[in-house]
Amino acid sequence: MTEQMIQAQTVSATYPVQTLNVALHERSYPIFIGSDLSLTEYLLPYVHGRQVMIVSNTVVAPLYLERYVDVLQGAGKTVAQCILPDGESFKTLDSVNLIFDALMQQRFNRDCLVLAVGGGVVGDMAGFAAASFQRGVEFIQVPTTLLSQVDSSVGGKTGVNHPLGKNMIGAFKQPKLVLADMSLLSTLPDRELSAGLAEVIKYALIGDLEFLDWLEVNIDDLVARDPVLLAEAVFRSCQHKARIVAADEHEQGERALLNLGHTFGHAIESFMGYGAWLHGEAVAVGMLMAADLSARLGWVSSLDVSRIRKLLLDAKLPVTVPDIGSDDFLSLMGQDKKVLDGQLRLVLLRKMGQGVITRDFDLQLLMQTLQNKNPGLEAV
């Protein structure tokens, strides 16, 4: 999170805890989705060792850390904390080293568990530390932002940024458990909530036209934090992510579809400086640019691009491309992890609700997209 959390709002509703399973054979794990989840019932059974290192940040820790410490210590666990600075700009190897320092200072062993309580930045760094410390220790995700609940906490991608590229250093490390607690979203800033909705919209665009229709009908209530609708959005998003991860854990094929808008978005984040734009904000504009290029290729219509633009605006997300020269933009995109054998691969829309991973695009059309600062406003 990059701004202070807002005062907790009253968001209560009665709905059942929903469970999803990420099917990865011996590395399979559950995602529990609900509100005010009982830590005794849903967390403790997955904490097998005696030592627990809780990793959080300076914004989340004062709000939520005490409840986890109390429950774990009450169960006889040895609990230590590593509180990281807040923000994407701190997603670095130096910050991960703070976790290693804490683990070493506490003399934790390979039977310990790393518990991430925070958004995507905390989860990515805690997971990377867990993957590396003593060549791998257990790891649990408690995502506290919508974006991390629907995306980064599920699937095992961990890592840090490099000045030359986002998430270029990391490892695959599946958690033992993901706890998606809707009550934690009550303190989330509006801007962060919208950033999470960008990733929700992504799932609809790449593979679920019915979900896209549902989002258009309910977007105002989602922005207003209706807890039942948010839980449904998280469930449906995680359902898609769990299926794709189970089929392609290490992103050799279908999993790359989850990067719709990300190649454009990562370039925006790199150029603007990590933290200037929230990840979801950059992805929103990136998805609109991907739709713009898809329209230039004749795969979707201009009306489809305008439809996506309206949904992003309704979600309180940016839709204007920042002032980046097309050559600089293209150079930054060339540093993306999806570049293969020197060729840029993009996730585009073959049609609404159907993503495609492709190298088959005209460079001149891509340059036209990079030069268009307001995609979706005019016919392309």
Helices and strands as residue ranges (DSSP letters): E 18-22, G 25-27, E 29-34, H 39-42, G 44-46, E 51-57, H 61-74, E 78-84, G 88-90, H 93-105, E 113-118, H 120-132, G 133-135, E 138-143, H 146-147, I 148-152, E 157-162, E 165-172, E 178-181, G 182-187, H 190-207, H 209-223, H 227-247, G 254-259, H 262-272, H 279-296, H 302-314, H 326-333, E 346-351, E 354-358, H 363-371
